[in-house]
């Protein structure tokens, strides 16, 4: 048995870590009864998931800080597909907030028939590769990523968690969800968090005051989250995450890829991603060069 067979399972063609997923948890996700007032933030891994776990409860409850100060993020806004959901779902009160890395075609049947809203967060794939590379180094339950160049190769081939980035984005850009879905980028959130929060608040019908928006922005800043034990994964046992190698919340910036890509890697990356998005109706908000 290879390390990856030991650590990962295949589910409908996607590689998922066994530590956090099981056939039971995936079945539980498929059978979950979505409610109309549910909100799901969808991300490809390393695109701002933990940030949305911080933001959503505050936007939905008018800025009350209790959830982010008392409940670990994985219980506060659980992953749809992970084992933990079955443990906490009965204690969740409406409106419930969830996160998921599922592509659109894996969303459960009840999601499609509900009016649940989706916020899809996109991030520049070059920054995703860098973030994911460091995460694989510190997450003991994931395979060692090898060199950055090797890991980039795997990423471009889709031999990484949740498959190809381009497939994920395409699946969520081609939905029939109409006004149930909002698209935002990680970069917009980095650049102007209050403006991003206003958009999210309007989309969810939260009608937050400017004062509340500023308060949420302050509590969801990278530095505040990095210090928050309920959000920085410091509660996780060292058996699972080695914080000596890298903190979970590492930099929280846009453009760190420039410190990691060689010109050859950039050319290769741009060529593969551009080719896979050829003929798409949507354009990416960042230049790939």
C-alpha positions in Angstrom: 0.0 0.0 0.0 1.4 3.4 -0.9 1.4 6.3 1.4 -1.3 7.9 -0.6 -3.6 4.9 -0.4 -3.0 4.9 3.3 -3.9 8.6 3.6 -6.4 9.3 0.9 -9.6 7.8 -0.4 -11.1 8.2 -3.9 -14.6 9.5 -4.0 -16.2 9.9 -7.5 -12.7 10.4 -8.9 -11.6 12.9 -6.3 -8.8 12.4 -3.8 -9.8 13.1 -0.2 -7.9 12.8 3.1 -9.1 9.8 5.2 -8.3 11.7 8.4 -11.3 14.0 7.9 -13.5 12.1 5.4 -15.1 8.7 5.3 -17.6 6.9 3.1 -20.1 7.5 6.0 -19.4 11.3 6.1 -19.8 11.6 2.4 -23.0 9.6 2.5 -24.2 11.9 5.4 -23.5 14.9 3.2 -25.5 13.5 0.3 -28.5 12.9 2.6 -28.3 16.2 4.5 -31.6 18.1 4.3 -30.8 21.6 3.2 -32.9 24.4 4.5 -33.9 27.5 2.5 -32.0 29.8 4.9 -28.8 27.8 4.8 -25.7 29.5 3.5 -22.8 27.6 2.0 -19.4 29.0 1.2 -17.8 27.0 -1.5 -14.0 27.0 -2.1 -11.3 25.0 -3.8 -8.9 24.1 -0.9 -6.7 27.0 0.3 -8.9 29.7 -1.2 -10.2 31.4 2.0 -12.3 28.7 3.6 -11.2 29.5 7.2 -11.8 33.2 6.5 -15.4 32.5 5.5 -15.9 30.4 8.7 -15.1 33.5 10.6 -17.1 35.9 8.5 -20.4 34.1 7.9 -21.5 33.7 11.6 -20.8 37.4 12.2 -22.7 38.6 9.1 -25.6 36.2 9.9 -25.9 37.2 13.5 -25.5 40.9 13.3 -21.8 41.0 14.5 -22.3 39.1 17.8 -18.7 37.8 18.5 -19.8 34.9 20.7 -19.4 32.1 18.1 -15.9 33.1 16.9 -14.7 33.4 20.6 -16.3 30.3 22.0 -16.5 27.7 19.2 -13.7 26.2 17.1 -14.2 27.1 13.4 -14.8 23.5 12.3 -17.8 23.2 14.6 -19.0 26.8 14.1 -19.2 26.5 10.3 -18.6 22.8 9.5 -17.5 21.2 6.3 -20.4 19.6 4.5 -18.3 16.5 3.5 -16.2 16.0 6.7 -16.8 13.5 9.6 -17.5 16.3 12.0 -20.8 17.5 10.5 -22.7 14.5 11.8 -21.5 15.3 15.3 -22.5 19.0 15.3 -25.4 19.4 12.8 -28.2 18.8 15.4 -26.9 21.7 17.6 -26.7 24.1 14.7 -29.4 26.9 14.7 -30.8 28.6 11.6 -29.5 30.3 9.6 -26.9 27.6 9.3 -23.5 28.3 7.7 -21.5 25.5 6.1 -18.4 25.3 4.0 -17.5 22.8 1.3 -14.8 22.0 -1.2 -17.3 19.9 -3.3 -17.5 20.6 -7.1 -21.1 21.5 -8.1 -21.9 18.1 -9.4 -21.4 16.5 -5.9 -23.8 18.8 -4.1 -26.6 16.8 -2.4 -30.0 16.6 -4.0 -31.7 18.7 -1.3 -29.4 21.5 -2.0 -30.7 21.9 -5.5 -34.4 21.9 -4.5 -33.8 24.3 -1.6 -33.2 28.1 -1.8 -29.9 27.8 0.1 -27.5 30.5 -0.9 -23.9 30.0 -2.1 -20.9 32.3 -1.9 -18.1 31.0 -4.2 -14.7 32.3 -3.2 -12.1 32.2 -6.0 -8.4 32.7 -5.4 -5.5 33.1 -7.9 -4.4 29.5 -8.5 -0.7 30.5 -8.3 -1.2 31.5 -4.7 -3.3 28.4 -4.0 -0.3 26.2 -5.1 2.0 28.0 -2.7 -0.4 27.9 0.2 -1.2 24.2 -0.4 2.5 23.3 -0.7 3.1 24.7 2.8 0.0 23.1 4.2 1.1 19.7 2.9 4.4 20.2 4.8 2.7 20.8 8.1 -0.4 18.6 7.9 0.8 15.3 9.1 -2.3 13.5 7.6 -1.3 14.6 4.1 1.4 13.2 1.9 4.8 15.1 1.9 4.6 17.4 -1.1 8.1 16.8 -2.3 9.8 19.8 -4.0 7.8 22.8 -5.0 8.3 21.9 -8.7 7.0 18.3 -8.1 4.0 19.6 -6.2 3.2 22.1 -8.9 3.2 19.2 -11.4 0.7 17.3 -9.3 -1.5 20.3 -9.0 -1.6 20.9 -12.7 -2.4 17.3 -13.3 -5.2 17.3 -10.7 -3.4 14.7 -8.5 -4.2 16.7 -5.4 -7.1 17.0 -3.0 -10.4 17.7 -4.8 -8.8 17.4 -8.2 -8.1 20.1 -10.8 -8.7 23.7 -9.9 -10.0 24.5 -13.4 -12.6 21.7 -13.1 -13.8 23.1 -9.8 -14.1 26.7 -11.0 -15.8 25.6 -14.2 -18.3 23.4 -12.3 -19.4 26.4 -10.1 -19.4 28.9 -13.0 -21.8 26.8 -15.0 -24.6 26.4 -12.4 -28.3 27.1 -12.8 -28.4 28.9 -9.5 -29.2 32.4 -10.7 -29.4 34.8 -7.8 -28.7 32.1 -5.3 -25.0 32.3 -5.9 -22.5 35.2 -5.4 -18.9 35.2 -6.6 -16.1 36.9 -4.8 -12.3 36.7 -4.9 -9.9 36.2 -2.1 -8.0 39.2 -3.5 -11.0 41.5 -3.2 -11.3 40.5 0.4 -7.6 41.2 1.0 -7.8 44.5 -0.7 -10.9 45.9 0.9 -12.6 43.7 3.5 -15.3 46.1 4.5 -16.4 46.4 0.9 -16.4 42.6 0.6 -18.5 42.4 3.8 -21.0 44.9 2.5 -21.5 42.7 -0.6 -21.9 39.6 1.5 -24.3 41.3 3.9 -26.4 42.6 1.0 -26.4 39.2 -0.7 -27.6 37.5 2.5 -30.1 40.2 3.3 -28.4 41.0 6.6 -28.6 44.8 6.3 -25.7 45.5 8.6 -24.9 49.0 9.8 -21.6 50.5 8.8 -20.5 50.3 12.4 -21.1 46.5 12.5 -19.3 46.1 9.1 -16.2 47.8 10.5 -16.4 45.7 13.7 -16.6 42.5 11.7 -13.8 43.6 9.5 -11.6 44.2 12.5 -12.4 40.8 14.0 -11.9 39.0 10.7 -8.5 40.6 9.9 -5.7 38.1 9.3 -3.8 39.3 12.4 -6.8 39.0 14.7 -7.6 35.5 13.4 -4.0 34.4 13.8 -4.3 35.3 17.5 -7.7 33.6 17.9 -7.3 30.1 19.3 -10.8 29.2 18.0 -9.7 30.1 14.4 -5.9 29.4 14.0 -6.1 25.6 14.5 -3.8 25.7 17.5 -6.3 23.5 19.3 -5.4 20.7 16.8 -3.2 18.0 18.2 0.4 18.0 17.0 -0.2 14.4 15.7 -2.2 16.1 12.9 -0.5 19.4 12.3 3.1 20.3 12.9 3.2 24.0 13.7 7.0 24.0 14.0 7.0 23.6 10.2 4.5 26.3 9.4 1.6 28.0 11.1 -1.8 27.1 9.7 -2.6 30.8 9.0 0.7 31.6 7.3 0.6 34.9 5.4 -2.9 35.7 4.3 -1.7 37.9 1.4 -2.2 38.0 -2.3 0.7 37.6 -4.7 3.1 35.4 -2.5 3.5 33.2 -5.6 6.0 35.8 -6.9 8.4 34.6 -4.2 8.2 31.0 -5.3 7.7 30.7 -9.1 10.7 30.6 -11.5 10.0 32.0 -15.0 9.9 28.4 -16.4 7.3 27.4 -13.8 5.2 30.5 -14.5 5.3 29.8 -18.2 4.3 26.1 -17.7 1.6 27.0 -15.2 0.0 29.7 -17.4 0.1 27.5 -20.4 -1.7 24.6 -18.7 -4.4 26.7 -17.0 -5.0 28.9 -20.1 -5.5 25.8 -22.2 -8.0 24.3 -19.8 -10.0 27.4 -19.7 -10.0 27.9 -23.5 -13.4 28.8 -24.9 -15.0 29.5 -21.4 -17.6 32.2 -21.2 -16.2 33.6 -18.0 -12.9 35.4 -17.6 -10.6 35.2 -14.6 -10.2 38.3 -12.5 -6.4 38.0 -12.5 -3.8 37.9 -15.2 -2.2 34.4 -15.3 1.2 35.8 -16.4 
